Amino acid sequence: MHSQRNVNYRLGGGEWVPWFINTLEQNLCTQCCTCVRVCPAQVFKRTVKGTVEPTNRNNCIGCTVCSHQCPAGAIVCAALPAETQP
């Protein structure tokens, strides 16, 4: 039997901690779902209301694919304040 855990590790061991947070600007979002399709960590989901939301932020692996692929520029990856970074 094989089990799989979703754990991100930095090189050298230890838990991975993101150095930024991605923000979805709803006023710019066109609900095209590109972020839903391209995110390898499944951070974004289309809700029952039909809007796109970052529902699984803790799954983010920091690849920034979502912000680079968003045609509307609605996803911004902003650095966390220095005091919250490891």
PyMOL Python script that loads the backbone (N, CA, C, O; Angstrom):
from pymol import cmd

cmd.read_pdbstr("""\
ATOM      1  N   MET A   1       0.844  -1.177   0.000  1.00  0.00           N
ATOM      2  CA  MET A   1       0.000   0.000   0.000  1.00  0.00           C
ATOM      3  C   MET A   1       0.891   1.243   0.000  1.00  0.00           C
ATOM      4  O   MET A   1       1.952   1.256   0.624  1.00  0.00           O
ATOM      5  N   HIS A   2       0.462   2.254  -0.685  1.00  0.00           N
ATOM      6  CA  HIS A   2       1.246   3.476  -0.856  1.00  0.00           C
ATOM      7  C   HIS A   2       0.400   4.675  -0.450  1.00  0.00           C
ATOM      8  O   HIS A   2      -0.753   4.794  -0.864  1.00  0.00           O
ATOM      9  N   SER A   3       0.964   5.553   0.351  1.00  0.00           N
ATOM     10  CA  SER A   3       0.239   6.772   0.712  1.00  0.00           C
ATOM     11  C   SER A   3       1.029   7.977   0.237  1.00  0.00           C
ATOM     12  O   SER A   3       2.253   7.924   0.124  1.00  0.00           O
ATOM     13  N   GLN A   4       0.334   9.043  -0.035  1.00  0.00           N
ATOM     14  CA  GLN A   4       0.971  10.256  -0.542  1.00  0.00           C
ATOM     15  C   GLN A   4       0.582  11.423   0.338  1.00  0.00           C
ATOM     16  O   GLN A   4      -0.589  11.597   0.672  1.00  0.00           O
ATOM     17  N   ARG A   5       1.576  12.229   0.717  1.00  0.00           N
ATOM     18  CA  ARG A   5       1.320  13.433   1.505  1.00  0.00           C
ATOM     19  C   ARG A   5       1.716  14.645   0.690  1.00  0.00           C
ATOM     20  O   ARG A   5       2.685  14.607  -0.068  1.00  0.00           O
ATOM     21  N   ASN A   6       0.974  15.704   0.846  1.00  0.00           N
ATOM     22  CA  ASN A   6       1.275  16.959   0.173  1.00  0.00           C
ATOM     23  C   ASN A   6       2.133  17.819   1.091  1.00  0.00           C
ATOM     24  O   ASN A   6       1.606  18.663   1.816  1.00  0.00           O
ATOM     25  N   VAL A   7       3.435  17.618   1.069  1.00  0.00           N
ATOM     26  CA  VAL A   7       4.350  18.371   1.919  1.00  0.00           C
ATOM     27  C   VAL A   7       5.424  18.983   1.038  1.00  0.00           C
ATOM     28  O   VAL A   7       5.993  18.303   0.185  1.00  0.00           O
ATOM     29  N   ASN A   8       5.699  20.249   1.237  1.00  0.00           N
ATOM     30  CA  ASN A   8       6.740  20.935   0.469  1.00  0.00           C
ATOM     31  C   ASN A   8       7.961  21.146   1.348  1.00  0.00           C
ATOM     32  O   ASN A   8       7.848  21.658   2.462  1.00  0.00           O
ATOM     33  N   TYR A   9       9.118  20.755   0.854  1.00  0.00           N
ATOM     34  CA  TYR A   9      10.358  20.899   1.609  1.00  0.00           C
ATOM     35  C   TYR A   9      11.345  21.771   0.858  1.00  0.00           C
ATOM     36  O   TYR A   9      11.424  21.719  -0.369  1.00  0.00           O
ATOM     37  N   ARG A  10      12.086  22.560   1.586  1.00  0.00           N
ATOM     38  CA  ARG A  10      13.185  23.331   1.023  1.00  0.00           C
ATOM     39  C   ARG A  10      14.375  22.407   0.854  1.00  0.00           C
ATOM     40  O   ARG A  10      14.451  21.360   1.497  1.00  0.00           O
ATOM     41  N   LEU A  11      15.295  22.788  -0.001  1.00  0.00           N
ATOM     42  CA  LEU A  11      16.536  22.053  -0.123  1.00  0.00           C
ATOM     43  C   LEU A  11      17.212  22.047   1.236  1.00  0.00           C
ATOM     44  O   LEU A  11      17.379  23.105   1.843  1.00  0.00           O
ATOM     45  N   GLY A  12      17.596  20.899   1.718  1.00  0.00           N
ATOM     46  CA  GLY A  12      18.228  20.818   3.025  1.00  0.00           C
ATOM     47  C   GLY A  12      17.266  20.422   4.126  1.00  0.00           C
ATOM     48  O   GLY A  12      17.680  20.294   5.278  1.00  0.00           O
ATOM     49  N   GLY A  13      16.001  20.224   3.810  1.00  0.00           N
ATOM     50  CA  GLY A  13      15.024  19.764   4.792  1.00  0.00           C
ATOM     51  C   GLY A  13      14.251  20.897   5.425  1.00  0.00           C
ATOM     52  O   GLY A  13      14.559  22.072   5.227  1.00  0.00           O
ATOM     53  N   GLY A  14      13.261  20.531   6.178  1.00  0.00           N
ATOM     54  CA  GLY A  14      12.416  21.517   6.844  1.00  0.00           C
ATOM     55  C   GLY A  14      11.209  21.870   6.002  1.00  0.00           C
ATOM     56  O   GLY A  14      11.197  21.649   4.791  1.00  0.00           O
ATOM     57  N   GLU A  15      10.214  22.408   6.634  1.00  0.00           N
ATOM     58  CA  GLU A  15       8.990  22.770   5.937  1.00  0.00           C
ATOM     59  C   GLU A  15       9.198  24.002   5.076  1.00  0.00           C
ATOM     60  O   GLU A  15       9.880  24.944   5.482  1.00  0.00           O
ATOM     61  N   TRP A  16       8.607  23.997   3.880  1.00  0.00           N
ATOM     62  CA  TRP A  16       8.715  25.125   2.961  1.00  0.00           C
ATOM     63  C   TRP A  16       7.775  26.232   3.419  1.00  0.00           C
ATOM     64  O   TRP A  16       6.615  25.976   3.742  1.00  0.00           O
ATOM     65  N   VAL A  17       8.277  27.459   3.447  1.00  0.00           N
ATOM     66  CA  VAL A  17       7.484  28.620   3.848  1.00  0.00           C
ATOM     67  C   VAL A  17       7.506  29.625   2.701  1.00  0.00           C
ATOM     68  O   VAL A  17       8.586  30.034   2.275  1.00  0.00           O
ATOM     69  N   PRO A  18       6.339  30.037   2.184  1.00  0.00           N
ATOM     70  CA  PRO A  18       6.326  30.991   1.073  1.00  0.00           C
ATOM     71  C   PRO A  18       6.834  32.362   1.500  1.00  0.00           C
ATOM     72  O   PRO A  18       6.622  32.788   2.635  1.00  0.00           O
ATOM     73  N   TRP A  19       7.506  33.047   0.582  1.00  0.00           N
ATOM     74  CA  TRP A  19       8.038  34.382   0.852  1.00  0.00           C
ATOM     75  C   TRP A  19       7.148  35.466   0.250  1.00  0.00           C
ATOM     76  O   TRP A  19       7.477  36.650   0.320  1.00  0.00           O
ATOM     77  N   PHE A  20       6.046  35.076  -0.328  1.00  0.00           N
ATOM     78  CA  PHE A  20       5.119  36.044  -0.908  1.00  0.00           C
ATOM     79  C   PHE A  20       3.711  35.480  -0.819  1.00  0.00           C
ATOM     80  O   PHE A  20       3.508  34.312  -0.487  1.00  0.00           O
ATOM     81  N   ILE A  21       2.752  36.330  -1.121  1.00  0.00           N
ATOM     82  CA  ILE A  21       1.357  35.889  -1.174  1.00  0.00           C
ATOM     83  C   ILE A  21       0.774  36.367  -2.496  1.00  0.00           C
ATOM     84  O   ILE A  21       1.032  37.489  -2.931  1.00  0.00           O
ATOM     85  N   ASN A  22      -0.013  35.504  -3.128  1.00  0.00           N
ATOM     86  CA  ASN A  22      -0.649  35.936  -4.369  1.00  0.00           C
ATOM     87  C   ASN A  22      -2.058  36.420  -4.057  1.00  0.00           C
ATOM     88  O   ASN A  22      -2.804  35.798  -3.300  1.00  0.00           O
ATOM     89  N   THR A  23      -2.390  37.533  -4.658  1.00  0.00           N
ATOM     90  CA  THR A  23      -3.677  38.179  -4.438  1.00  0.00           C
ATOM     91  C   THR A  23      -4.433  38.223  -5.755  1.00  0.00           C
ATOM     92  O   THR A  23      -3.878  38.610  -6.783  1.00  0.00           O
ATOM     93  N   LEU A  24      -5.683  37.834  -5.725  1.00  0.00           N
ATOM     94  CA  LEU A  24      -6.534  37.886  -6.905  1.00  0.00           C
ATOM     95  C   LEU A  24      -7.367  39.157  -6.836  1.00  0.00           C
ATOM     96  O   LEU A  24      -8.202  39.318  -5.947  1.00  0.00           O
ATOM     97  N   GLU A  25      -7.131  40.052  -7.779  1.00  0.00           N
ATOM     98  CA  GLU A  25      -7.884  41.313  -7.849  1.00  0.00           C
ATOM     99  C   GLU A  25      -9.202  41.041  -8.578  1.00  0.00           C
ATOM    100  O   GLU A  25      -9.237  40.972  -9.806  1.00  0.00           O
ATOM    101  N   GLN A  26     -10.284  40.888  -7.810  1.00  0.00           N
ATOM    102  CA  GLN A  26     -11.574  40.528  -8.392  1.00  0.00           C
ATOM    103  C   GLN A  26     -12.078  41.553  -9.406  1.00  0.00           C
ATOM    104  O   GLN A  26     -12.764  41.193 -10.362  1.00  0.00           O
ATOM    105  N   ASN A  27     -11.742  42.827  -9.202  1.00  0.00           N
ATOM    106  CA  ASN A  27     -12.211  43.859 -10.141  1.00  0.00           C
ATOM    107  C   ASN A  27     -11.538  43.737 -11.508  1.00  0.00           C
ATOM    108  O   ASN A  27     -12.053  44.276 -12.488  1.00  0.00           O
ATOM    109  N   LEU A  28     -10.404  43.044 -11.600  1.00  0.00           N
ATOM    110  CA  LEU A  28      -9.718  42.829 -12.877  1.00  0.00           C
ATOM    111  C   LEU A  28      -9.995  41.448 -13.466  1.00  0.00           C
ATOM    112  O   LEU A  28      -9.843  41.242 -14.670  1.00  0.00           O
ATOM    113  N   CYS A  29     -10.398  40.514 -12.628  1.00  0.00           N
ATOM    114  CA  CYS A  29     -10.585  39.125 -13.050  1.00  0.00           C
ATOM    115  C   CYS A  29     -11.739  39.010 -14.043  1.00  0.00           C
ATOM    116  O   CYS A  29     -12.826  39.538 -13.811  1.00  0.00           O
ATOM    117  N   THR A  30     -11.489  38.310 -15.154  1.00  0.00           N
ATOM    118  CA  THR A  30     -12.516  38.099 -16.181  1.00  0.00           C
ATOM    119  C   THR A  30     -13.172  36.727 -16.058  1.00  0.00           C
ATOM    120  O   THR A  30     -13.983  36.353 -16.906  1.00  0.00           O
ATOM    121  N   GLN A  31     -12.830  35.971 -15.012  1.00  0.00           N
ATOM    122  CA  GLN A  31     -13.377  34.632 -14.767  1.00  0.00           C
ATOM    123  C   GLN A  31     -13.063  33.662 -15.909  1.00  0.00           C
ATOM    124  O   GLN A  31     -13.861  32.774 -16.213  1.00  0.00           O
ATOM    125  N   CYS A  32     -11.898  33.836 -16.540  1.00  0.00           N
ATOM    126  CA  CYS A  32     -11.510  32.973 -17.662  1.00  0.00           C
ATOM    127  C   CYS A  32     -11.027  31.597 -17.203  1.00  0.00           C
ATOM    128  O   CYS A  32     -10.969  30.663 -18.002  1.00  0.00           O
ATOM    129  N   CYS A  33     -10.684  31.471 -15.932  1.00  0.00           N
ATOM    130  CA  CYS A  33     -10.230  30.216 -15.310  1.00  0.00           C
ATOM    131  C   CYS A  33      -8.853  29.749 -15.771  1.00  0.00           C
ATOM    132  O   CYS A  33      -8.510  28.580 -15.590  1.00  0.00           O
ATOM    133  N   THR A  34      -8.061  30.639 -16.362  1.00  0.00           N
ATOM    134  CA  THR A  34      -6.699  30.260 -16.731  1.00  0.00           C
ATOM    135  C   THR A  34      -5.926  29.833 -15.490  1.00  0.00           C
ATOM    136  O   THR A  34      -5.211  28.832 -15.525  1.00  0.00           O
ATOM    137  N   CYS A  35      -6.057  30.570 -14.403  1.00  0.00           N
ATOM    138  CA  CYS A  35      -5.344  30.233 -13.160  1.00  0.00           C
ATOM    139  C   CYS A  35      -5.759  28.864 -12.638  1.00  0.00           C
ATOM    140  O   CYS A  35      -4.927  28.114 -12.125  1.00  0.00           O
ATOM    141  N   VAL A  36      -7.032  28.538 -12.766  1.00  0.00           N
ATOM    142  CA  VAL A  36      -7.535  27.238 -12.321  1.00  0.00           C
ATOM    143  C   VAL A  36      -6.859  26.127 -13.120  1.00  0.00           C
ATOM    144  O   VAL A  36      -6.490  25.092 -12.565  1.00  0.00           O
ATOM    145  N   ARG A  37      -6.700  26.345 -14.424  1.00  0.00           N
ATOM    146  CA  ARG A  37      -6.104  25.328 -15.294  1.00  0.00           C
ATOM    147  C   ARG A  37      -4.598  25.197 -15.127  1.00  0.00           C
ATOM    148  O   ARG A  37      -4.074  24.084 -15.178  1.00  0.00           O
ATOM    149  N   VAL A  38      -3.882  26.312 -14.926  1.00  0.00           N
ATOM    150  CA  VAL A  38      -2.411  26.255 -14.933  1.00  0.00           C
ATOM    151  C   VAL A  38      -1.776  26.028 -13.568  1.00  0.00           C
ATOM    152  O   VAL A  38      -0.609  25.640 -13.506  1.00  0.00           O
ATOM    153  N   CYS A  39      -2.482  26.250 -12.492  1.00  0.00           N
ATOM    154  CA  CYS A  39      -1.885  26.124 -11.155  1.00  0.00           C
ATOM    155  C   CYS A  39      -1.607  24.656 -10.828  1.00  0.00           C
ATOM    156  O   CYS A  39      -2.541  23.860 -10.732  1.00  0.00           O
ATOM    157  N   PRO A  40      -0.326  24.286 -10.655  1.00  0.00           N
ATOM    158  CA  PRO A  40      -0.008  22.890 -10.353  1.00  0.00           C
ATOM    159  C   PRO A  40      -0.409  22.475  -8.938  1.00  0.00           C
ATOM    160  O   PRO A  40      -0.476  21.282  -8.643  1.00  0.00           O
ATOM    161  N   ALA A  41      -0.674  23.435  -8.070  1.00  0.00           N
ATOM    162  CA  ALA A  41      -1.030  23.137  -6.678  1.00  0.00           C
ATOM    163  C   ALA A  41      -2.529  23.270  -6.413  1.00  0.00           C
ATOM    164  O   ALA A  41      -2.972  23.119  -5.275  1.00  0.00           O
ATOM    165  N   GLN A  42      -3.301  23.546  -7.442  1.00  0.00           N
ATOM    166  CA  GLN A  42      -4.758  23.682  -7.341  1.00  0.00           C
ATOM    167  C   GLN A  42      -5.180  24.687  -6.274  1.00  0.00           C
ATOM    168  O   GLN A  42      -6.059  24.421  -5.454  1.00  0.00           O
ATOM    169  N   VAL A  43      -4.530  25.846  -6.308  1.00  0.00           N
ATOM    170  CA  VAL A  43      -4.842  26.914  -5.357  1.00  0.00           C
ATOM    171  C   VAL A  43      -6.166  27.582  -5.710  1.00  0.00           C
ATOM    172  O   VAL A  43      -6.923  27.964  -4.817  1.00  0.00           O
ATOM    173  N   PHE A  44      -6.452  27.727  -6.995  1.00  0.00           N
ATOM    174  CA  PHE A  44      -7.641  28.453  -7.450  1.00  0.00           C
ATOM    175  C   PHE A  44      -8.756  27.491  -7.841  1.00  0.00           C
ATOM    176  O   PHE A  44      -8.508  26.432  -8.417  1.00  0.00           O
ATOM    177  N   LYS A  45      -9.984  27.875  -7.518  1.00  0.00           N
ATOM    178  CA  LYS A  45     -11.172  27.086  -7.862  1.00  0.00           C
ATOM    179  C   LYS A  45     -12.266  28.022  -8.342  1.00  0.00           C
ATOM    180  O   LYS A  45     -12.328  29.185  -7.943  1.00  0.00           O
ATOM    181  N   ARG A  46     -13.134  27.495  -9.211  1.00  0.00           N
ATOM    182  CA  ARG A  46     -14.349  28.222  -9.579  1.00  0.00           C
ATOM    183  C   ARG A  46     -15.398  27.856  -8.535  1.00  0.00           C
ATOM    184  O   ARG A  46     -15.670  26.679  -8.298  1.00  0.00           O
ATOM    185  N   THR A  47     -15.979  28.870  -7.919  1.00  0.00           N
ATOM    186  CA  THR A  47     -16.951  28.632  -6.853  1.00  0.00           C
ATOM    187  C   THR A  47     -18.330  28.328  -7.425  1.00  0.00           C
ATOM    188  O   THR A  47     -18.553  28.438  -8.631  1.00  0.00           O
ATOM    189  N   VAL A  48     -19.235  27.950  -6.560  1.00  0.00           N
ATOM    190  CA  VAL A  48     -20.615  27.682  -6.952  1.00  0.00           C
ATOM    191  C   VAL A  48     -21.245  28.928  -7.561  1.00  0.00           C
ATOM    192  O   VAL A  48     -22.091  28.829  -8.450  1.00  0.00           O
ATOM    193  N   LYS A  49     -20.831  30.111  -7.082  1.00  0.00           N
ATOM    194  CA  LYS A  49     -21.347  31.381  -7.606  1.00  0.00           C
ATOM    195  C   LYS A  49     -20.796  31.699  -8.993  1.00  0.00           C
ATOM    196  O   LYS A  49     -21.264  32.632  -9.646  1.00  0.00           O
ATOM    197  N   GLY A  50     -19.793  30.921  -9.451  1.00  0.00           N
ATOM    198  CA  GLY A  50     -19.207  31.154 -10.767  1.00  0.00           C
ATOM    199  C   GLY A  50     -17.991  32.057 -10.752  1.00  0.00           C
ATOM    200  O   GLY A  50     -17.451  32.385 -11.809  1.00  0.00           O
ATOM    201  N   THR A  51     -17.553  32.465  -9.569  1.00  0.00           N
ATOM    202  CA  THR A  51     -16.363  33.310  -9.483  1.00  0.00           C
ATOM    203  C   THR A  51     -15.131  32.455  -9.210  1.00  0.00           C
ATOM    204  O   THR A  51     -15.235  31.353  -8.671  1.00  0.00           O
ATOM    205  N   VAL A  52     -13.971  32.968  -9.585  1.00  0.00           N
ATOM    206  CA  VAL A  52     -12.712  32.290  -9.314  1.00  0.00           C
ATOM    207  C   VAL A  52     -12.168  32.820  -7.995  1.00  0.00           C
ATOM    208  O   VAL A  52     -12.129  34.031  -7.775  1.00  0.00           O
ATOM    209  N   GLU A  53     -11.751  31.914  -7.120  1.00  0.00           N
ATOM    210  CA  GLU A  53     -11.242  32.294  -5.800  1.00  0.00           C
ATOM    211  C   GLU A  53      -9.993  31.482  -5.479  1.00  0.00           C
ATOM    212  O   GLU A  53      -9.891  30.322  -5.879  1.00  0.00           O
ATOM    213  N   PRO A  54      -9.036  32.083  -4.759  1.00  0.00           N
ATOM    214  CA  PRO A  54      -7.896  31.305  -4.264  1.00  0.00           C
ATOM    215  C   PRO A  54      -8.312  30.575  -2.985  1.00  0.00           C
ATOM    216  O   PRO A  54      -8.114  31.084  -1.882  1.00  0.00           O
ATOM    217  N   THR A  55      -8.885  29.391  -3.137  1.00  0.00           N
ATOM    218  CA  THR A  55      -9.466  28.676  -2.003  1.00  0.00           C
ATOM    219  C   THR A  55      -8.467  27.822  -1.233  1.00  0.00           C
ATOM    220  O   THR A  55      -8.744  27.420  -0.103  1.00  0.00           O
ATOM    221  N   ASN A  56      -7.316  27.541  -1.821  1.00  0.00           N
ATOM    222  CA  ASN A  56      -6.332  26.673  -1.175  1.00  0.00           C
ATOM    223  C   ASN A  56      -4.970  27.351  -1.106  1.00  0.00           C
ATOM    224  O   ASN A  56      -3.977  26.783  -1.562  1.00  0.00           O
ATOM    225  N   ARG A  57      -4.906  28.548  -0.548  1.00  0.00           N
ATOM    226  CA  ARG A  57      -3.645  29.314  -0.499  1.00  0.00           C
ATOM    227  C   ARG A  57      -2.496  28.562   0.160  1.00  0.00           C
ATOM    228  O   ARG A  57      -1.340  28.748  -0.220  1.00  0.00           O
ATOM    229  N   ASN A  58      -2.794  27.723   1.135  1.00  0.00           N
ATOM    230  CA  ASN A  58      -1.736  26.979   1.821  1.00  0.00           C
ATOM    231  C   ASN A  58      -1.052  25.964   0.917  1.00  0.00           C
ATOM    232  O   ASN A  58       0.038  25.487   1.235  1.00  0.00           O
ATOM    233  N   ASN A  59      -1.682  25.627  -0.209  1.00  0.00           N
ATOM    234  CA  ASN A  59      -1.078  24.690  -1.162  1.00  0.00           C
ATOM    235  C   ASN A  59      -0.077  25.367  -2.091  1.00  0.00           C
ATOM    236  O   ASN A  59       0.670  24.678  -2.786  1.00  0.00           O
ATOM    237  N   CYS A  60      -0.045  26.685  -2.121  1.00  0.00           N
ATOM    238  CA  CYS A  60       0.800  27.431  -3.062  1.00  0.00           C
ATOM    239  C   CYS A  60       2.262  27.009  -2.930  1.00  0.00           C
ATOM    240  O   CYS A  60       2.806  26.960  -1.827  1.00  0.00           O
ATOM    241  N   ILE A  61       2.898  26.700  -4.080  1.00  0.00           N
ATOM    242  CA  ILE A  61       4.307  26.292  -4.089  1.00  0.00           C
ATOM    243  C   ILE A  61       5.223  27.420  -4.542  1.00  0.00           C
ATOM    244  O   ILE A  61       6.438  27.235  -4.621  1.00  0.00           O
ATOM    245  N   GLY A  62       4.662  28.574  -4.838  1.00  0.00           N
ATOM    246  CA  GLY A  62       5.478  29.736  -5.176  1.00  0.00           C
ATOM    247  C   GLY A  62       6.020  29.761  -6.585  1.00  0.00           C
ATOM    248  O   GLY A  62       7.024  30.427  -6.839  1.00  0.00           O
ATOM    249  N   CYS A  63       5.392  29.058  -7.514  1.00  0.00           N
ATOM    250  CA  CYS A  63       5.915  29.001  -8.887  1.00  0.00           C
ATOM    251  C   CYS A  63       5.575  30.252  -9.700  1.00  0.00           C
ATOM    252  O   CYS A  63       6.229  30.504 -10.711  1.00  0.00           O
ATOM    253  N   THR A  64       4.604  31.023  -9.307  1.00  0.00           N
ATOM    254  CA  THR A  64       4.107  32.253  -9.948  1.00  0.00           C
ATOM    255  C   THR A  64       3.541  32.041 -11.356  1.00  0.00           C
ATOM    256  O   THR A  64       3.377  33.003 -12.106  1.00  0.00           O
ATOM    257  N   VAL A  65       3.244  30.799 -11.717  1.00  0.00           N
ATOM    258  CA  VAL A  65       2.653  30.526 -13.029  1.00  0.00           C
ATOM    259  C   VAL A  65       1.320  31.256 -13.166  1.00  0.00           C
ATOM    260  O   VAL A  65       1.006  31.777 -14.236  1.00  0.00           O
ATOM    261  N   CYS A  66       0.544  31.298 -12.101  1.00  0.00           N
ATOM    262  CA  CYS A  66      -0.771  31.946 -12.158  1.00  0.00           C
ATOM    263  C   CYS A  66      -0.656  33.405 -12.573  1.00  0.00           C
ATOM    264  O   CYS A  66      -1.392  33.864 -13.447  1.00  0.00           O
ATOM    265  N   SER A  67       0.255  34.131 -11.955  1.00  0.00           N
ATOM    266  CA  SER A  67       0.378  35.558 -12.261  1.00  0.00           C
ATOM    267  C   SER A  67       0.953  35.790 -13.656  1.00  0.00           C
ATOM    268  O   SER A  67       0.595  36.768 -14.312  1.00  0.00           O
ATOM    269  N   HIS A  68       1.829  34.915 -14.113  1.00  0.00           N
ATOM    270  CA  HIS A  68       2.411  35.069 -15.447  1.00  0.00           C
ATOM    271  C   HIS A  68       1.432  34.701 -16.561  1.00  0.00           C
ATOM    272  O   HIS A  68       1.520  35.241 -17.664  1.00  0.00           O
ATOM    273  N   GLN A  69       0.508  33.794 -16.284  1.00  0.00           N
ATOM    274  CA  GLN A  69      -0.430  33.334 -17.307  1.00  0.00           C
ATOM    275  C   GLN A  69      -1.761  34.080 -17.317  1.00  0.00           C
ATOM    276  O   GLN A  69      -2.516  33.970 -18.282  1.00  0.00           O
ATOM    277  N   CYS A  70      -2.059  34.831 -16.271  1.00  0.00           N
ATOM    278  CA  CYS A  70      -3.341  35.539 -16.203  1.00  0.00           C
ATOM    279  C   CYS A  70      -3.409  36.615 -17.286  1.00  0.00           C
ATOM    280  O   CYS A  70      -2.636  37.572 -17.245  1.00  0.00           O
ATOM    281  N   PRO A  71      -4.323  36.477 -18.258  1.00  0.00           N
ATOM    282  CA  PRO A  71      -4.390  37.457 -19.345  1.00  0.00           C
ATOM    283  C   PRO A  71      -4.865  38.836 -18.891  1.00  0.00           C
ATOM    284  O   PRO A  71      -4.598  39.830 -19.566  1.00  0.00           O
ATOM    285  N   ALA A  72      -5.559  38.911 -17.769  1.00  0.00           N
ATOM    286  CA  ALA A  72      -6.082  40.188 -17.277  1.00  0.00           C
ATOM    287  C   ALA A  72      -5.137  40.863 -16.289  1.00  0.00           C
ATOM    288  O   ALA A  72      -5.373  42.004 -15.891  1.00  0.00           O
ATOM    289  N   GLY A  73      -4.075  40.176 -15.891  1.00  0.00           N
ATOM    290  CA  GLY A  73      -3.168  40.738 -14.887  1.00  0.00           C
ATOM    291  C   GLY A  73      -3.825  40.867 -13.528  1.00  0.00           C
ATOM    292  O   GLY A  73      -3.499  41.768 -12.755  1.00  0.00           O
ATOM    293  N   ALA A  74      -4.760  39.956 -13.233  1.00  0.00           N
ATOM    294  CA  ALA A  74      -5.533  40.051 -11.997  1.00  0.00           C
ATOM    295  C   ALA A  74      -4.858  39.388 -10.800  1.00  0.00           C
ATOM    296  O   ALA A  74      -5.329  39.531  -9.672  1.00  0.00           O
ATOM    297  N   ILE A  75      -3.764  38.667 -11.030  1.00  0.00           N
ATOM    298  CA  ILE A  75      -3.081  37.991  -9.926  1.00  0.00           C
ATOM    299  C   ILE A  75      -1.738  38.660  -9.694  1.00  0.00           C
ATOM    300  O   ILE A  75      -0.899  38.746 -10.591  1.00  0.00           O
ATOM    301  N   VAL A  76      -1.556  39.127  -8.475  1.00  0.00           N
ATOM    302  CA  VAL A  76      -0.324  39.823  -8.098  1.00  0.00           C
ATOM    303  C   VAL A  76       0.388  39.000  -7.034  1.00  0.00           C
ATOM    304  O   VAL A  76      -0.214  38.615  -6.032  1.00  0.00           O
ATOM    305  N   CYS A  77       1.674  38.731  -7.256  1.00  0.00           N
ATOM    306  CA  CYS A  77       2.487  38.038  -6.256  1.00  0.00           C
ATOM    307  C   CYS A  77       3.312  39.090  -5.540  1.00  0.00           C
ATOM    308  O   CYS A  77       4.260  39.636  -6.103  1.00  0.00           O
ATOM    309  N   ALA A  78       2.952  39.371  -4.302  1.00  0.00           N
ATOM    310  CA  ALA A  78       3.621  40.412  -3.521  1.00  0.00           C
ATOM    311  C   ALA A  78       4.467  39.782  -2.425  1.00  0.00           C
ATOM    312  O   ALA A  78       4.060  38.802  -1.801  1.00  0.00           O
ATOM    313  N   ALA A  79       5.643  40.349  -2.196  1.00  0.00           N
ATOM    314  CA  ALA A  79       6.540  39.840  -1.156  1.00  0.00           C
ATOM    315  C   ALA A  79       5.928  40.045   0.217  1.00  0.00           C
ATOM    316  O   ALA A  79       5.301  41.069   0.490  1.00  0.00           O
ATOM    317  N   LEU A  80       6.119  39.062   1.070  1.00  0.00           N
ATOM    318  CA  LEU A  80       5.693  39.197   2.462  1.00  0.00           C
ATOM    319  C   LEU A  80       6.632  40.161   3.170  1.00  0.00           C
ATOM    320  O   LEU A  80       7.786  40.295   2.762  1.00  0.00           O
ATOM    321  N   PRO A  81       6.178  40.827   4.206  1.00  0.00           N
ATOM    322  CA  PRO A  81       7.072  41.694   4.976  1.00  0.00           C
ATOM    323  C   PRO A  81       8.273  40.899   5.492  1.00  0.00           C
ATOM    324  O   PRO A  81       8.143  39.723   5.832  1.00  0.00           O
ATOM    325  N   ALA A  82       9.425  41.535   5.547  1.00  0.00           N
ATOM    326  CA  ALA A  82      10.670  40.868   5.932  1.00  0.00           C
ATOM    327  C   ALA A  82      10.568  40.169   7.280  1.00  0.00           C
ATOM    328  O   ALA A  82      11.174  39.115   7.474  1.00  0.00           O
ATOM    329  N   GLU A  83       9.815  40.736   8.208  1.00  0.00           N
ATOM    330  CA  GLU A  83       9.732  40.131   9.540  1.00  0.00           C
ATOM    331  C   GLU A  83       8.977  38.804   9.548  1.00  0.00           C
ATOM    332  O   GLU A  83       9.096  38.038  10.504  1.00  0.00           O
ATOM    333  N   THR A  84       8.196  38.519   8.490  1.00  0.00           N
ATOM    334  CA  THR A  84       7.480  37.246   8.430  1.00  0.00           C
ATOM    335  C   THR A  84       8.232  36.198   7.630  1.00  0.00           C
ATOM    336  O   THR A  84       7.837  35.032   7.622  1.00  0.00           O
ATOM    337  N   GLN A  85       9.310  36.587   6.955  1.00  0.00           N
ATOM    338  CA  GLN A  85      10.104  35.636   6.187  1.00  0.00           C
ATOM    339  C   GLN A  85      11.079  34.922   7.106  1.00  0.00           C
ATOM    340  O   GLN A  85      11.550  35.499   8.086  1.00  0.00           O
ATOM    341  N   PRO A  86      11.387  33.652   6.789  1.00  0.00           N
ATOM    342  CA  PRO A  86      12.329  32.906   7.631  1.00  0.00           C
ATOM    343  C   PRO A  86      13.736  33.454   7.542  1.00  0.00           C
ATOM    344  O   PRO A  86      14.643  32.935   8.191  1.00  0.00           O
TER     345      PRO A  86
END
""", "prot")
cmd.dss("prot")
cmd.show_as("cartoon", "prot")
cmd.util.cbc("prot")
cmd.orient("prot")
